[in-house]
């Protein structure tokens, strides 16, 4: 893997960790999440870069609901 691949992988890992921490904190106070809410949190936890901004726009464009499994498979 080259340096850019590692940076991309690191950014994805950081986004996933942030999402897990958010969900963990909220579960401790008995907040329940629908998959669509989790998908939105995952998309919002991505690093602020043009690559992810375009990806988020593409994934959300023209959809009434978001599928968590679809979002996760695209990101991984």
C-alpha positions in Angstrom: 0.0 0.0 0.0 1.2 3.5 -0.8 1.0 6.5 1.5 -2.3 7.7 0.1 -3.9 4.3 0.6 -2.8 4.2 4.2 -4.2 7.8 4.8 -7.5 6.8 3.2 -7.7 3.6 5.3 -6.8 5.6 8.5 -9.6 8.2 7.7 -12.1 5.4 7.3 -11.1 3.7 10.5 -11.3 7.0 12.4 -14.8 7.7 11.0 -15.9 4.2 12.1 -14.4 4.6 15.6 -16.1 8.0 16.0 -19.4 6.5 15.0 -19.0 3.6 17.4 -18.2 5.9 20.3 -21.2 8.1 19.6 -23.5 5.1 19.4 -21.9 3.6 22.6 -22.4 6.8 24.5 -26.0 7.2 23.5 -26.9 3.6 24.2 -25.7 4.1 27.7 -28.6 6.5 28.2 -31.0 4.1 26.5 -31.3 5.9 23.1 -32.4 3.5 20.4 -31.3 4.0 16.7 -32.9 3.0 13.5 -30.5 1.8 10.7 -31.2 5.0 8.8 -30.1 7.1 11.7 -26.9 5.0 12.0 -26.3 5.5 8.3 -26.6 9.3 8.6 -24.3 9.3 11.6 -21.7 7.3 9.7 -21.9 9.6 6.7 -21.6 12.7 9.0 -18.6 11.2 10.8 -16.5 11.0 7.6 -13.6 13.4 7.3 -14.2 16.7 5.7 -12.6 16.2 2.3 -13.9 16.7 -1.3 -13.6 12.9 -1.9 -16.0 12.1 1.0 -18.2 15.1 0.3 -18.9 13.9 -3.3 -19.4 10.3 -2.0 -22.0 11.5 0.6 -23.8 13.5 -2.0 -23.9 10.5 -4.4 -25.1 8.1 -1.7 -27.9 10.4 -0.5 -29.1 11.8 -3.8 -32.6 10.9 -4.8 -33.2 8.5 -1.9 -36.1 8.7 0.6 -34.3 6.4 3.0 -30.7 5.3 3.6 -29.6 1.7 3.9 -26.9 1.2 6.5 -25.6 -2.0 4.9 -25.3 -0.2 1.5 -23.4 2.7 3.1 -21.1 0.4 4.9 -20.3 -1.7 1.9 -19.5 1.4 -0.2 -17.2 2.7 2.5 -15.4 -0.5 3.0 
